[in-house]
């Protein structure tokens, strides 16, 4: 009995069958997969957020007389820049510079201290002292500013800092640190330990590891806490109101009092002031938008 074998002709190649591509879902199926309820609520929320901004912008271009007799949501029939002129004549530049000094003067040391504290807490997780310090930072989250404004006022008086911008900066630093330490420590904790070990094997010190490894990797979280705290300090009203008295020390939120007269309020001028005040915040968000979103969504894909 002769066994027959099949031989492949020389030079021939086996033909592999390519998997057939999956058919694309039809338009009707794709429409069914869309989250219509979520999309509808998203558009409603966008309308709720944009409506006040729209009202502020169009009101800033109206005269005070036309504001009271026209539809609040109707665009102005004739644009006027008198409100912006009025705002600039009311020492707006001085108030703007005060807000910039307070915000930058509080954010830079607060974020720097918070980053170094978070790195020490994560790297020295077994130390009881660092655990106690971390607990103290977390306790700061449970203390609102309104509850300690009187002790802060008395401390500022004792330090002879009343009616200075430094009196606003120092409490702002203290209240910005707890949340910043919490966010940054969680972000640094997600950095692989192998990277820290490799830096140690290369002879890097803890100081060098912090600035050469942890700092670049935690940049999204740093931008997130910077923008978040900057918004709170820029819009802060209670500290400038309690800790300053001289009109030259006013910040932007407190400067809106200038447009409140004895018998009424100049709403178009207030809208123009708010519009000018919002421009730096919009620019700050536009610059750090990607880092902010990546910092806010960190950990959700794990």
C-alpha positions in Angstrom: 0.0 0.0 0.0 1.5 3.3 -1.1 1.0 6.3 1.1 0.3 9.4 -1.0 1.4 12.7 0.3 0.6 16.1 -1.1 3.5 18.3 -1.9 3.3 22.0 -2.4 4.8 23.2 -5.7 8.1 25.0 -5.3 7.9 28.8 -5.2 4.2 28.7 -4.3 3.1 30.4 -1.1 0.3 29.5 1.2 -2.5 31.9 0.9 -3.8 33.1 4.3 -7.3 34.1 4.5 -7.6 37.6 5.8 -10.3 38.1 8.5 -13.2 39.8 6.9 -13.7 43.3 8.3 -16.5 43.8 10.6 -19.4 45.6 9.0 -19.9 49.1 10.2 -23.0 49.6 12.2 -25.7 51.2 10.4 -26.8 54.8 11.0 -29.9 53.7 12.8 -27.9 51.5 15.2 -25.4 54.3 15.9 -28.2 56.6 16.7 -29.6 54.1 19.1 -26.2 53.8 20.8 -26.0 57.5 21.5 -26.8 58.7 25.0 -29.6 61.1 24.2 -30.5 61.7 27.8 -27.0 62.5 28.8 -26.6 64.7 25.8 -29.8 66.6 26.5 -28.8 67.3 30.1 -25.4 68.4 28.9 -26.9 71.0 26.5 -29.2 72.2 29.3 -26.3 72.6 31.7 -24.3 74.5 29.0 -27.3 76.8 28.6 -27.5 77.4 32.3 -23.8 78.2 32.5 -23.6 80.4 29.4 -26.7 82.4 30.1 -25.2 84.5 33.0 -22.1 85.1 31.0 -24.1 86.2 28.0 -26.1 88.6 30.3 -23.0 90.1 31.8 -21.3 90.8 28.5 -24.3 92.4 26.8 -25.2 94.4 29.9 -21.7 95.9 30.0 -22.4 97.5 26.6 -25.7 99.1 27.7 -26.3 102.5 29.2 -27.8 102.6 32.7 -31.1 104.0 31.3 -31.5 101.4 28.6 -30.7 98.6 31.1 -33.9 99.4 33.1 -36.3 99.8 30.1 -35.1 97.1 27.8 -35.3 93.3 27.9 -32.4 92.0 30.1 -31.5 89.3 27.6 -31.9 91.5 24.5 -28.6 92.7 22.9 -28.0 96.4 23.1 -29.4 98.5 20.2 -26.2 100.6 20.2 -22.9 99.6 21.8 -21.4 102.0 24.3 -18.0 101.8 26.0 -18.8 104.3 28.7 -19.1 101.6 31.3 -15.5 100.4 30.6 -14.4 104.0 30.7 -16.1 104.5 34.1 -14.4 101.3 35.4 -11.0 102.4 34.3 -11.5 105.8 35.9 -12.3 104.2 39.2 -8.7 103.0 39.8 -9.4 99.7 38.2 -5.7 99.2 37.3 -4.7 99.6 41.0 -7.3 97.1 42.1 -6.3 94.7 39.3 -2.6 94.9 40.4 -3.5 94.3 44.0 -5.4 91.1 43.0 -2.5 90.0 40.9 0.0 90.6 43.7 -2.2 88.7 46.2 -2.9 85.8 43.9 0.6 85.3 42.7 2.1 86.0 46.2 -0.1 83.3 47.7 -0.1 80.7 44.9 3.6 80.4 44.4 4.6 79.6 48.0 1.4 77.6 48.7 1.9 75.2 45.7 5.7 75.0 46.4 5.2 74.1 50.1 2.4 71.7 49.3 4.5 69.9 46.7 7.4 69.4 49.0 5.2 68.4 51.9 3.3 65.9 49.6 6.6 64.4 48.4 7.9 64.0 52.0 4.6 62.4 53.1 4.6 59.9 50.3 8.3 59.0 50.5 8.3 58.8 54.3 5.1 56.8 54.6 6.4 54.8 57.6 7.3 57.9 59.7 4.9 58.7 62.5 5.9 62.3 62.4 4.9 62.6 58.8 1.7 60.8 59.4 0.9 63.3 62.1 1.7 66.2 59.8 -0.5 64.7 57.1 -3.3 64.4 59.6 -2.9 68.1 60.5 -3.2 69.0 56.8 -6.3 66.9 56.5 -7.8 68.6 59.5 -7.4 71.9 57.7 -10.0 70.8 55.1 -12.6 70.7 57.9 -12.1 74.3 59.0 -13.9 76.9 56.9 -12.5 80.4 56.6 -15.6 82.0 58.1 -15.1 80.0 61.4 -11.6 81.4 62.0 -11.8 84.9 60.6 -11.8 86.5 64.0 -8.6 84.6 65.2 -7.0 85.5 61.9 -7.9 89.1 62.4 -6.4 89.2 65.9 -3.2 87.5 64.7 -2.8 90.0 61.8 -3.3 92.9 64.4 -0.6 91.3 66.6 1.8 91.0 63.7 1.1 94.7 62.7 0.1 93.6 59.2 -3.3 95.1 59.2 -4.3 97.0 56.1 -1.5 95.5 54.0 -1.6 93.0 51.1 0.6 90.7 53.1 -2.3 90.3 55.6 -4.4 88.8 52.7 -1.5 86.7 51.3 -0.5 84.8 54.5 -4.0 83.4 55.4 -4.6 82.6 51.7 -1.4 80.5 51.7 -2.6 78.7 54.9 -6.0 77.8 53.5 -4.7 76.7 50.1 -2.2 74.2 51.5 -4.5 71.4 52.9 -6.3 70.6 49.6 -3.2 71.0 47.6 -1.3 68.5 49.8 -4.1 66.0 49.5 -4.3 66.2 45.7 -0.5 66.2 45.1 0.2 63.4 47.6 -2.4 61.1 45.8 -0.8 62.0 42.5 2.8 61.3 43.7 1.6 58.0 45.2 0.6 56.8 41.7 4.2 57.3 40.4 5.8 53.8 40.0 8.2 53.0 42.8 10.6 51.6 40.2 11.3 55.1 39.0 12.3 56.2 42.4 14.5 53.2 42.9 16.2 53.8 39.6 16.9 57.4 40.6 18.4 56.2 43.9 20.6 53.6 42.1 21.9 56.4 39.9 23.0 58.2 43.0 20.3 60.9 43.1 19.4 62.5 46.4 15.9 62.8 47.6 16.1 66.5 46.7 17.2 65.7 43.2 14.6 63.0 42.9 11.9 65.4 43.9 12.7 68.1 41.4 14.0 65.9 38.5 11.5 63.1 38.7 8.4 63.9 40.8 8.0 67.5 39.7 7.8 66.8 35.9 5.5 63.8 36.4 3.1 65.7 38.7 2.8 68.7 36.4 -0.9 68.1 35.6 -1.7 68.0 39.3 0.3 71.1 40.0 -1.5 73.0 37.3 -4.8 71.7 38.7 -4.2 72.9 42.2 -2.7 76.2 40.9 -5.8 77.1 38.8 -8.2 75.9 41.5 -6.6 77.9 44.3 -6.0 80.9 42.0 -9.7 81.1 41.3 -10.5 81.1 45.0 -8.0 83.7 45.9 -8.8 85.9 42.9 -12.5 85.9 43.8 -11.9 86.1 47.5 -14.0 88.8 49.3 -14.0 88.1 53.0 -10.3 88.4 53.7 -9.9 91.8 51.9 -13.0 93.0 53.5 -11.9 92.2 57.1 -8.1 92.7 56.9 -7.9 95.9 54.8 -9.4 99.4 55.2 -7.5 101.7 52.8 -9.1 101.9 49.4 -5.7 101.5 47.8 -5.5 98.0 49.2 -8.7 96.8 47.7 -8.8 93.8 45.4 -11.2 93.3 42.4 -14.2 91.8 44.3 -14.1 94.5 46.9 -13.7 97.2 44.3 -17.3 96.5 43.0 -18.5 98.5 46.0 -17.5 101.6 44.2 -20.4 101.2 41.8 -23.0 101.2 44.5 -24.4 104.6 45.1 -26.8 106.0 47.8 -29.9 105.5 45.7 -29.0 102.7 43.3 -26.5 100.4 41.7 -24.8 100.9 38.4 -25.3 97.4 37.0 -23.8 98.0 33.6 -20.6 99.3 35.2 -20.5 96.3 37.5 -21.0 94.0 34.5 -18.1 95.8 32.7 -15.9 95.3 35.8 -16.8 91.7 36.1 -16.0 91.2 32.4 -12.6 92.7 32.7 -12.0 90.7 35.9 -12.9 87.4 34.1 -10.5 87.9 31.2 -7.3 86.7 33.2 -9.2 83.7 34.5 -10.2 82.7 31.0 -6.7 83.1 29.7 -5.4 81.1 32.6 -7.8 78.3 31.8 -7.0 78.4 28.1 -3.2 78.1 28.8 -3.5 75.2 31.3 -6.6 73.5 29.9 -5.0 70.3 28.9 -3.0 69.9 32.1 -6.0 70.8 34.1 -8.2 68.1 32.5 -5.5 65.4 32.7 -5.0 66.3 36.4 -8.8 66.1 37.1 -9.3 62.8 35.3 -6.1 61.1 36.6 -6.9 57.7 38.0 -10.3 57.3 36.4 -8.9 55.0 33.7 -7.3 52.6 36.2 
